[in-house]
Amino acid sequence: MSQLQPPHLPALESLHPDTRLVHAGTLRSQFGETSEALFLTQGHVYPSAEECEARFTGDSPGFIYARFSNPTVAMFEERMAAMEGAEAARATATGMAAVTAALLSQLKAGDHVVASRALFGSCRYVIEELLPRFGVPSTLVDGTNLDEWRAAVRPETRVFFLESPSNPTLEVIDIKAVADIAHAAGAALVVDNVFATPLWQKPLALGADCVVYSATKHIDGQGRCLGGVILASEDFIQKHVHTFLRQTGPALSPFNAWVLLKALETLPLRIERQTRTAVAVADALAGLPKIERLIYAGRPDHPQAAIIARQMTGGSTLVAFDVAGGKAGAFRFMNALRLVRISNNLGDAKSLITHPATTTHQRFTPEQRAAMGVSEGLVRLSVGLEHPDDLVGDLKQALAQV
Ligand SMILES: *Cc1c(COP(=O)(O)O)cnc(C)c1O
């Protein structure tokens, strides 16, 4: 920071999200570069031993070592915090590193965690298998049932965790109501906001204590690199996250931070367009004879439409539906697609389709999958940047072959 200067900007609070995503967090070197610089360096050198000492005591601001401080990573963190309306952000190597750090950094043996059952498969692993191995038992609940959250609370409950809309069934949880239950129990609420994107839902404003993203998804949005981010109050980051990350090291590469930083400039353009197309796709497919159930968080027939109206400003870029004929029907449909690609990823410029029962949710028993709403015919469509008519045309011609 000693050599890098933030440009003069109006107060961030006076700027719209689109503007913040272009300018917030920028630091310029003495060369006055237009585009944010990529500082691909492990560490820094100091003009004197005295300055080095001052850097370590914190008396002199500046960067030390890329496991916990790098100028390009810092720009990405600042820009994400400005978008989310969070006081502080810390970047991580992947979304799972963000989830794991947000949880582990708050917990110790003897604590208890409550989480919604419909979670990304790896999040389920951390909560259901990893935490209990270290003496932190967990209870999984139907996230849409507030009574189950209340009933799961124990005196030692420290953390609530949820994902909304959930992967892959796009279930929506009342974040404000769950935050109130968590706080009454003396627990903190962590929200995985990947499916809503930073554009359509603000969990901190709804009462959550911490928000995590896989930046691998919409934030990159072009399938290039992995990344994650944890956002919370300065107090929460200092108390739990900062030292944990600094000493355990799941750091984001400066190169990936640079890619993600540049991607934030176009985030609203991409998400608005992909969401508009998702609405068009959902409306075109709903009610077709070979679609047995269609779930989209922007349609009035969504089971939690009233909550969506209160807590989301857009319906996300994901659509889920059951293809007639179970697994065989879903596979035939996916194999017949010519434009939409088969993948496990989401949030990409390219439309991608996933069969959760045989991929992301393969390790669960059929009974566990049924409890999560992951049926054999369910596919999850991540809507990309293609023209809506081309996408609808591809989906319909593939359905005709089921
Ligand atoms: C992808 C994803 C993750 C994990 O992110 P990675 O970057 O792949 O580690 C966590 N939660 C949700 C909801 C996701 O979609």
The ligand as an SDF file (V2000), in Angstrom:
LIG
                    3D

 15 15  0  0  0  0  0  0  0  0999 V2000
  -19.5260  -24.9630   -6.5690 C   0  0  0  0  0  0  0  0  0  0  0  0
  -20.1330  -24.7140   -5.2520 C   0  0  0  0  0  0  0  0  0  0  0  0
  -19.3510  -24.7680   -4.1000 C   0  0  0  0  0  0  0  0  0  0  0  0
  -17.8880  -25.1180   -4.1220 C   0  0  0  0  0  0  0  0  0  0  0  0
  -17.1120  -24.2520   -4.8860 O   0  0  0  0  0  0  0  0  0  0  0  0
  -15.6870  -24.6660   -5.5580 P   0  0  0  0  0  0  0  0  0  0  0  0
  -15.1700  -23.3840   -6.0800 O   0  0  0  0  0  0  0  0  0  0  0  0
  -15.9820  -25.6840   -6.6060 O   0  0  0  0  0  0  0  0  0  0  0  0
  -14.8560  -25.2410   -4.4530 O   0  0  0  0  0  0  0  0  0  0  0  0
  -19.9730  -24.5100   -2.8880 C   0  0  0  0  0  0  0  0  0  0  0  0
  -21.2940  -24.2280   -2.8350 N   0  0  0  0  0  0  0  0  0  0  0  0
  -22.0720  -24.1670   -3.9150 C   0  0  0  0  0  0  0  0  0  0  0  0
  -23.5070  -23.8460   -3.7900 C   0  0  0  0  0  0  0  0  0  0  0  0
  -21.5160  -24.4110   -5.1830 C   0  0  0  0  0  0  0  0  0  0  0  0
  -22.2980  -24.3580   -6.2650 O   0  0  0  0  0  0  0  0  0  0  0  0
  1  2  1  0
  2  3  1  0
  2 14  2  0
  3  4  1  0
  3 10  2  0
  4  5  1  0
  5  6  1  0
  6  7  2  0
  6  8  1  0
  6  9  1  0
 10 11  1  0
 11 12  2  0
 12 13  1  0
 12 14  1  0
 14 15  1  0
M  END
$$$$
